Amino acid sequence: MMLSTMHSMPGYKTMKLLGLVKGNTIRARNVGHDFVAVLKNLTGGEIEEYTKMIAESREQSLDRMVHEATLLGANAVLGLRFSTTAVMSGAAEILAYGTAVIVEPE
C-alpha cells in the first residue's frame, strides 16, 4: 500500500477514487507513567513512556486505516492526515485518515 500526504502521487495516475478511509485508537495514560512524568517535569527532558505510547497509537491507527483501504481494493491512500483529540482527562484519540484510490504508473 502506497501512502502519501500529497493529493496526487508523482509518476502515477489516479484511476479510481474509492472514498474516505480512517483508522483510530483511544489510549489512556498509565499511573506508573504519570509518576515518571511528574519526575521528568521536575528535572526536564523527554517523557519517553508517553512518546512510545503515542507512536504506538499512531501506528495502530495507520494500520487500521490501511486495512480499511485494502478492503475497498485500494493500492494507495492519498491526502493522509493525522488528528489527535482529548477524549477525557488522561485519554486521547489518534485518528489517521485519507482518500483510498487505485493508482497506476503513468
C-alpha positions as a printed Julia matrix, in Angstrom:
106×3 Matrix{Float64}:
   0.0    0.0     0.0
   1.4    3.37   -1.02
   0.72   6.25    1.36
   1.13   9.94    0.64
   0.26  13.19    2.34
   0.03  14.71   -1.14
  -3.23  14.72   -3.12
  -1.55  13.07   -6.09
   1.41  10.77   -6.48
   4.19  11.82   -8.87
   4.63   9.26  -11.63
   1.19   7.75  -11.02
  -2.24   8.43  -12.43
  -5.28   8.12  -10.17
  -7.57   5.66  -11.91
 -10.37   5.33   -9.38
 -11.48   7.17   -6.25
 -12.76   4.74   -3.6
 -13.55   7.15   -0.79
 -12.6    8.19    2.7
 -10.78   5.68    4.88
  -9.88   6.06    8.52
  -8.46   4.27   11.5
  -8.39   5.32   15.11
  -7.46   4.29   18.61
  -8.06   5.81   22.03
  -5.38   5.45   24.66
  -5.38   6.35   28.33
  -2.43   7.3    30.49
  -1.0    4.86   33.0
  -0.47   5.63   36.71
   3.12   4.35   36.52
   3.83   6.56   33.52
   2.25   9.53   35.3
   4.66   9.1    38.23
   7.65   9.09   35.85
   6.17  12.1    34.02
   5.97  14.08   37.28
   9.65  13.35   37.95
  10.61  14.34   34.4
   8.59  17.53   34.8
  10.78  18.45   37.76
  14.09  17.57   36.12
  13.25  18.26   32.48
  13.66  16.06   29.44
  11.61  13.88   27.16
   8.94  11.65   28.69
   9.87   8.53   26.75
   6.94   6.49   28.06
   4.42   8.91   26.55
   6.43   9.28   23.34
   6.36   5.49   22.91
   2.63   5.3    23.71
   1.74   7.99   21.15
   4.0    6.42   18.48
   2.32   3.03   19.02
  -1.11   4.66   18.85
  -0.23   6.4    15.59
   0.96   3.1    14.06
  -2.18   1.27   15.19
  -4.4    3.97   13.69
  -2.42   3.85   10.45
  -2.68   0.03   10.31
  -6.45   0.23   10.78
  -6.78   2.83    8.02
  -4.67   0.72    5.62
  -6.81  -2.32    6.44
  -9.98  -0.37    5.57
  -8.41   0.82    2.3
  -7.35  -2.74    1.43
 -10.91  -3.97    1.96
 -12.05  -1.39   -0.62
  -9.47  -2.66   -3.12
  -7.19   0.37   -2.93
  -3.48   0.27   -3.65
  -2.83   3.78   -2.29
  -4.11   6.34    0.19
  -3.68  10.0    -0.74
  -4.06  13.09    1.42
  -3.05  11.16    4.55
  -3.53  13.13    7.75
  -3.39  12.51   11.5
  -5.58  14.13   14.11
  -5.39  13.99   17.89
  -8.25  14.82   20.22
  -8.54  14.72   24.0
 -11.48  12.46   24.78
 -11.39  12.89   28.54
  -8.8   13.75   31.15
  -5.89  11.4    30.58
  -7.18   9.83   27.33
  -6.64  10.83   23.71
  -7.82   9.65   20.31
  -5.38   9.33   17.43
  -7.1    9.32   14.03
  -5.46   8.57   10.68
  -7.5    9.39    7.56
  -7.14   9.84    3.85
  -8.62   9.02    0.46
  -8.43   5.45   -0.81
  -7.59   5.26   -4.51
  -6.35   2.96   -7.21
  -3.28   4.33   -8.95
  -1.26   3.1   -11.93
   2.17   4.16  -13.18
   1.98   6.79  -15.93
